[in-house]
Amino acid sequence: MALTEEYYLPHSEPVPGREAIIRVRDLAAGFGERLIVDGLNLDVWRGEILGVVGASGTGKSVLTRTIIGLVPKRRGTVEVFGVDLDRASLKEGLAVERRWGVLFQQGALFSSLTVKQNIQVPLREHTNFSPRLLEEIAMLKLELVGLKPRAADLYPSELSGGMIKRAALARALALDPELIFLDEPTSGLDPIGAQDFDDLILTLRRTLGLTVFMVTHDLDSLSRACDRIAALGEKKVLAEGPFSEMRKATHPWLKDYFQGPRARAAQGLS
Ligand SMILES: Nc1ncnc2c1ncn2[C@@H]1O[C@H](COP(=O)(O)OP(=O)(O)OP(=O)(O)O)[C@@H](O)[C@H]1O
């Protein structure tokens, strides 16, 4: 199906004083002959929680991994904190990487390390902190994400799904990032666990001033936690706006997704 203007919601206009933490322009990325995203534009504003949504396989994870430099670009630019990582020196690139944290799908904790050791991985990579400071920071991060101190010495196989997400979030927060990428943070959690996780993200945004880039299929999370949503499809951002605006979209997939019974339930509508 051709991407036509009639399907678009207006893309957010820059507002004076609003700082783009991530700026993606005319991005193309893919594998072999196949482009997964092509001509994609997106801004993420400081302090917002942006929900990235789209049908399975539309490239949400690929977009995330391209922004953080794990998938090479074919065309276009990506700036994070005003720095184009393709043009940055190694030192500048590392300095930018220190300012973000990533929670990959399924948590992706190292199974042979305890929770505490997992949290310390980015600290060991990027700092020369003493063992005592590493210990203190790990325990602080555990508390920040609502895990009890006794979770520190458990291995990932000993954790529940919710605890894995929290431990992975603690690791993503290890270096006090300004920006976090969350890939399906509530997948596999029951509705109460998912709501608790959303509340945690909202609290962290408020207390730490985080900017959050969150890939999710969870309509409740999109409605409850996200200030704005970017919907991917046809290799681009099909539409962006708050949840209420997405309900006005006319693109068939967006219509099904945002006007269906589950979306109405997420908004408390009958
Ligand atoms: N390393 C890779 N090599 C080849 N193709 C890949 C690779 N990683 C992803 N793809 C392909 O890119 C497309 C987009 O994948 P991606 O994981 O970004 O989708 P998604 O929107 O995150 O999907 P889901 O909602 O199911 O997680 C898929 O067709 C996938 O098969």
The ligand as a Tripos MOL2 file, in Angstrom:
@<TRIPOS>MOLECULE
LIG
   31    33     1     0     0
SMALL
NO_CHARGES

@<TRIPOS>ATOM
      1 N1         20.1150   -8.9480   12.2180 N.pl3     1 LIG1
      2 C1         19.1580   -9.0200   11.2980 C.ar      1 LIG1
      3 N2         19.3900   -9.5440   10.0780 N.ar      1 LIG1
      4 C2         18.4160   -9.6100    9.1250 C.ar      1 LIG1
      5 N3         17.1700   -9.1510    9.2950 N.ar      1 LIG1
      6 C3         16.8720   -8.6080   10.4880 C.ar      1 LIG1
      7 C4         17.8430   -8.5050   11.5560 C.ar      1 LIG1
      8 N4         17.2630   -7.9120   12.6150 N.ar      1 LIG1
      9 C5         15.9900   -7.6530   12.2510 C.ar      1 LIG1
     10 N5         15.7570   -8.0700   10.9770 N.ar      1 LIG1
     11 C6         14.4900   -7.9330   10.2580 C.3       1 LIG1
     12 O1         14.0700   -6.5920   10.2950 O.3       1 LIG1
     13 C7         12.6380   -6.5260   10.3870 C.3       1 LIG1
     14 C8         12.2610   -5.6250   11.5430 C.3       1 LIG1
     15 O2         12.6290   -6.2830   12.7360 O.3       1 LIG1
     16 P1         12.4140   -5.6080   14.1610 P.3       1 LIG1
     17 O3         12.8870   -6.5870   15.1700 O.co2     1 LIG1
     18 O4         12.9640   -4.2300   14.1890 O.co2     1 LIG1
     19 O5         10.8100   -5.4940   14.1900 O.3       1 LIG1
     20 P2          9.9020   -4.9780   15.3560 P.3       1 LIG1
     21 O6          9.0240   -3.9170   14.7990 O.co2     1 LIG1
     22 O7         10.7440   -4.6010   16.5440 O.co2     1 LIG1
     23 O8          9.0670   -6.3090   15.6250 O.3       1 LIG1
     24 P3          8.4110   -6.9270   16.9570 P.3       1 LIG1
     25 O9          7.2760   -6.0110   17.3140 O.co2     1 LIG1
     26 O10         7.9310   -8.2480   16.5050 O.co2     1 LIG1
     27 O11         9.4880   -6.9930   18.0220 O.co2     1 LIG1
     28 C9         12.1380   -7.9550   10.5250 C.3       1 LIG1
     29 O12        11.6670   -8.3870    9.2800 O.3       1 LIG1
     30 C10        13.3710   -8.7220   10.9310 C.3       1 LIG1
     31 O13        13.3120  -10.0390   10.4380 O.3       1 LIG1
@<TRIPOS>BOND
     1     1     2 1
     2     2     3 ar
     3     2     7 ar
     4     3     4 ar
     5     4     5 ar
     6     5     6 ar
     7     6     7 ar
     8     6    10 ar
     9     7     8 ar
    10     8     9 ar
    11     9    10 ar
    12    10    11 1
    13    11    12 1
    14    11    30 1
    15    12    13 1
    16    13    14 1
    17    13    28 1
    18    14    15 1
    19    15    16 1
    20    16    17 2
    21    16    18 1
    22    16    19 1
    23    19    20 1
    24    20    21 2
    25    20    22 1
    26    20    23 1
    27    23    24 1
    28    24    25 2
    29    24    26 1
    30    24    27 1
    31    28    29 1
    32    28    30 1
    33    30    31 1
@<TRIPOS>SUBSTRUCTURE
     1 LIG1         1 GROUP 0 **** ****
